[in-house]
Amino acid sequence: MNNLLFSVVIPTYRRPALLQRCLVALAQQTLSNDQFEVIVVDDGNDDQTATLVNNISHQLNLQITYLGQPQRSGPAAARNRGWRTAKSSFIAFTDDDCIPQCDWLKAALKRFNAGASVVTGRIEMPLPERPTAHERTTAFLETAEFVTANCFCKRSALERVGGFDESFDMAWREDSALQFAFIQAGIPIESCPEALLQHPLRPAPWYAPLTDERKNQYDALLYKLYPDLFQMRIPHYRGLVGAYYGVIGSALAVVGGAIGGNKSLVRTGGLSWLLITTGLIIYRQVNQPFRELPKNGLIATVSPFLSVYWRLYGAVKHQVWFW
């Protein structure tokens, strides 16, 4: 007889140590282990991860199903495969780098028993004493309206909206796309602060803010699919984006002035570029030791060009006016 109340879906990609920490936390749930299953969907189809899952399942007496993806398709596709394989009516989503607290599942169960269809929990992301600009930005996850690292859905709600949109093939905006699909379908989303998990900041290379700029292309896709909800619910960071376009405009003025022999335009554009870039460097350097200045200076100088490129790339790719 199926006694399952929850199916916990965890997408992962070659992070066995973090996944192990997450699974150990799930084994400590106040909900009995025979009342939930865990489905690990491995986007890396990695032998080490498969072995870990098998060992943990026996050591911790957890019901774990391991699914290796035939090819890397992103967390949205992994979560879809997970919930469609699930044996229960209630689906819990988290990520391999999260630590669910012991009452995580039981708190969400109370909401479902009271009639909820979709529940979003609370995330804690402790910051170091002197966080970098990248860490401060990442920690905004704590205040996000809906994050698939900590959410719970009735299977019927997921079936109604078709699950995750797999066009979002990296970890960016796929959670907002699901949220907007629920809203558009008239499915209410309830907040449950008691369903708590910790999402420790992972160490990132200093150049991570530069590689992360490619995520901006998915903002255009989300805007195309849900223009009104995008405008209402996605933070615009107009000051920062405006500064980036200011840098691009200033650089173009310098180049145009140099080509046309207009020294006044070169000076004006150069001064504007210097002032805006200095402001961006100061923003990144706040509370950081002086030795980080060269790295922050490089990031602040290069980021505007990468950010605008990926925004325009997304706009062209998805054929939508989005800046």
C-alpha positions in Angstrom: 0.0 0.0 0.0 1.3 3.5 -1.0 1.8 5.5 2.2 3.6 8.3 0.5 2.6 11.9 1.3 5.4 13.7 -0.5 7.8 13.2 -3.4 10.9 15.4 -3.0 12.5 16.3 -6.3 16.2 17.3 -6.4 17.9 18.3 -9.6 21.7 18.0 -9.4 24.8 18.4 -11.5 28.1 17.0 -10.4 28.0 18.2 -6.8 27.9 15.0 -4.8 29.2 16.5 -1.6 26.4 19.1 -1.5 23.8 16.5 -2.5 24.9 14.3 0.3 24.5 17.2 2.8 21.0 17.8 1.4 20.0 14.1 1.6 21.3 13.8 5.2 19.0 16.8 6.1 16.0 15.1 4.5 16.7 11.9 6.6 16.2 14.1 9.7 12.7 15.2 8.8 10.0 14.9 11.5 7.8 13.3 8.9 8.5 9.6 8.9 10.9 8.3 6.2 8.2 5.9 4.9 5.9 8.9 4.2 8.1 10.5 1.5 10.3 9.5 -1.3 13.3 11.4 -2.8 13.8 11.6 -6.6 17.3 12.7 -7.6 17.5 13.8 -11.2 21.2 14.0 -12.3 21.7 16.4 -15.2 25.3 15.2 -15.4 24.5 11.4 -15.5 27.5 11.0 -13.2 28.7 7.6 -11.9 29.9 9.1 -8.7 26.6 10.7 -8.0 24.7 7.5 -8.8 26.9 5.6 -6.3 26.4 8.2 -3.6 22.7 8.1 -4.0 22.6 4.3 -3.7 24.9 4.3 -0.6 22.9 7.1 1.1 19.7 5.3 0.4 20.8 2.3 2.3 22.7 4.1 5.1 19.9 6.5 5.9 16.9 4.3 5.1 15.6 6.8 2.6 13.4 5.9 -0.4 15.5 7.4 -3.2 15.1 7.0 -6.9 18.1 8.0 -9.1 17.4 9.3 -12.6 20.3 10.1 -15.0 19.4 12.5 -17.7 20.4 11.3 -21.2 21.9 14.7 -21.9 22.3 17.9 -20.0 19.0 19.9 -20.3 18.9 22.2 -17.3 17.1 22.2 -14.0 13.6 22.9 -15.4 13.7 19.7 -17.5 15.2 17.7 -14.6 12.4 18.8 -12.3 9.8 17.9 -14.9 11.2 14.4 -15.2 11.3 14.2 -11.4 7.7 15.2 -10.6 6.3 13.1 -13.6 8.0 10.1 -12.1 6.7 10.8 -8.6 4.4 8.4 -6.8 2.7 10.9 -4.5 0.2 13.8 -5.0 2.3 16.4 -3.3 5.6 17.4 -4.9 8.4 19.2 -2.9 11.2 20.9 -4.8 14.6 21.8 -3.5 18.1 22.0 -4.8 21.2 20.0 -4.0 23.0 22.8 -2.3 20.1 23.4 0.2 19.6 22.2 3.7 15.9 21.6 4.6 15.1 22.0 8.3 13.6 19.1 10.2 10.0 20.4 10.0 10.2 21.4 6.3 7.9 18.8 4.9 5.5 18.7 7.9 5.0 22.5 7.7 4.0 22.3 4.1 1.7 19.3 4.7 -0.3 21.4 7.1 -1.0 23.9 4.3 -2.0 21.2 1.9 -4.3 19.7 4.5 -5.9 23.1 4.8 -6.6 23.2 1.0 -3.5 24.8 -0.5 -2.5 23.9 -4.1 1.0 25.6 -4.2 3.1 26.6 -1.2 6.3 28.5 -1.1 8.6 28.2 1.8 11.3 30.5 3.4 15.0 30.6 2.5 17.8 31.7 4.7 21.1 32.7 3.1 23.6 33.7 5.8 26.1 36.3 4.6 29.7 36.6 5.6 30.8 39.6 7.6 32.2 41.3 4.5 30.1 40.1 1.6 31.1 40.9 -1.9 28.7 42.6 -4.3 28.1 39.2 -5.9 27.2 37.7 -2.6 24.9 40.6 -1.7 23.1 40.1 -5.0 22.8 36.3 -4.6 21.3 36.8 -1.1 18.3 38.6 -2.6 17.0 35.1 -3.0 15.9 35.4 0.6 13.2 38.0 -0.4 12.1 36.4 -3.7 8.4 35.7 -4.0 8.7 32.2 -5.3 11.8 30.1 -5.5 11.9 26.5 -6.8 14.6 25.7 -4.3 11.8 25.7 -1.7 8.3 25.1 -3.1 5.6 22.5 -2.9 2.9 21.8 -5.5 0.0 19.5 -5.9 0.6 17.2 -8.9 -2.7 18.4 -10.3 -1.5 22.0 -10.2 1.7 21.1 -12.1 -0.4 19.1 -14.7 -2.7 22.0 -15.2 0.1 24.4 -16.2 2.3 21.8 -17.9 5.1 21.9 -15.3 8.3 23.9 -15.9 9.0 25.6 -19.2 12.0 23.8 -20.5 12.9 26.7 -22.7 14.7 28.0 -19.6 17.5 25.6 -19.9 19.8 27.0 -17.2 19.1 28.0 -13.6 17.6 31.4 -14.2 14.0 32.6 -14.3 12.5 29.1 -14.6 11.0 29.6 -11.2 9.4 32.9 -12.1 8.0 31.3 -15.3 6.3 28.6 -13.2 5.1 31.2 -10.7 3.6 33.2 -13.5 2.0 30.1 -15.1 0.2 29.4 -11.8 -0.9 33.0 -11.5 -2.2 33.1 -15.0 -4.1 29.9 -14.4 -5.7 31.3 -11.3 -3.9 28.9 -8.9 -3.2 30.6 -5.6 0.3 30.5 -4.1 0.5 30.4 -0.3 3.5 31.5 1.7 4.6 29.2 4.5 7.5 30.7 6.5 7.6 27.7 8.7 8.8 25.6 5.8 12.4 26.7 6.2 15.6 25.7 4.6 19.1 27.1 4.6 20.8 27.9 1.3 24.4 28.5 2.2 26.3 30.7 -0.2 28.7 28.6 -2.3 32.2 29.8 -3.0 32.3 31.3 -6.4 35.3 32.4 -8.5 36.0 36.1 -8.6 34.9 36.3 -12.2 31.5 34.7 -11.5 29.6 38.1 -11.9 31.0 38.2 -15.5 29.9 34.7 -16.5 26.5 35.2 -14.8 25.7 38.1 -17.2 24.6 35.5 -19.8 21.5 34.8 -17.6 20.2 38.2 -18.8 19.0 36.6 -22.1 16.3 34.7 -20.2 14.8 37.9 -18.9 13.7 38.6 -22.5 12.1 35.2 -22.8 10.2 35.7 -19.5 9.1 39.1 -20.7 7.9 37.7 -24.0 5.8 35.0 -22.3 4.4 37.2 -19.4 4.9 40.9 -20.2 2.5 42.2 -17.6 3.6 40.0 -14.8 7.2 40.7 -15.6 6.7 44.4 -15.3 4.8 44.0 -12.0 6.9 41.4 -10.2 10.5 41.3 -11.6 12.9 43.9 -10.0 14.2 46.2 -12.8 17.3 47.6 -11.1 16.8 50.6 -13.4 19.7 52.5 -11.7 22.3 49.7 -12.5 20.9 49.0 -15.9 20.8 52.6 -16.7 24.5 52.9 -15.7 25.4 50.0 -17.9 23.7 51.7 -20.9 25.4 54.9 -19.9 28.8 53.2 -20.1 27.9 51.8 -23.6 26.7 55.2 -24.8 29.9 56.9 -23.5 32.1 54.3 -25.2 30.3 54.7 -28.5 30.7 58.5 -28.2 34.5 58.1 -27.7 34.7 55.8 -30.7 32.5 57.9 -32.9 34.3 61.1 -31.9 37.7 59.5 -32.6 36.5 58.3 -36.1 35.0 61.6 -36.9 37.9 63.7 -35.5 35.6 65.3 -32.9 37.8 65.9 -29.9 35.1 67.5 -27.9 32.9 64.4 -28.2 35.9 62.2 -27.3 36.5 64.2 -24.1 32.8 64.3 -23.1 32.3 60.6 -23.8 35.6 59.7 -22.0 34.7 61.7 -18.9 31.2 60.3 -18.8 32.6 56.7 -19.1 35.1 57.4 -16.3 32.5 58.8 -13.9 30.0 56.0 -14.4 32.7 53.3 -14.3 34.1 54.8 -11.1 30.7 54.7 -9.5 30.3 51.0 -10.5 33.8 50.2 -9.0 32.9 51.9 -5.7 29.6 49.9 -5.6 31.6 46.7 -5.9 34.3 47.7 -3.6 32.1 48.5 -0.6 33.4 46.8 2.6 36.0 44.9 0.5 39.7 44.9 1.3 41.9 47.0 -0.9 43.5 43.9 -2.5 40.2 43.2 -4.2 40.2 46.5 -6.0 41.9 45.2 -9.2 39.3 42.4 -9.6 36.4 44.6 -8.8 37.7 47.2 -11.2 37.9 44.7 -14.0 34.4 43.4 -13.2 32.9 46.9 -13.1 34.6 47.8 -16.4 33.6 44.7 -18.3 30.1 43.9 -16.9 28.2 46.7 -18.7 29.4 45.4 -22.1 28.5 41.7 -21.3 25.2 42.6 -19.7 24.0 44.7 -22.6 25.2 42.1 -25.1 23.2 39.3 -23.4 20.1 41.5 -23.1 20.2 42.4 -26.7 21.0 38.7 -27.6 17.9 37.6 -25.8 15.8 40.3 -27.4 16.9 39.2 -30.9 16.7 35.5 -30.1 13.1 35.7 -28.8 12.0 38.5 -31.1 10.8 40.9 -28.4 11.6 44.5 -27.6 13.5 44.2 -24.4 16.3 46.4 -23.2 
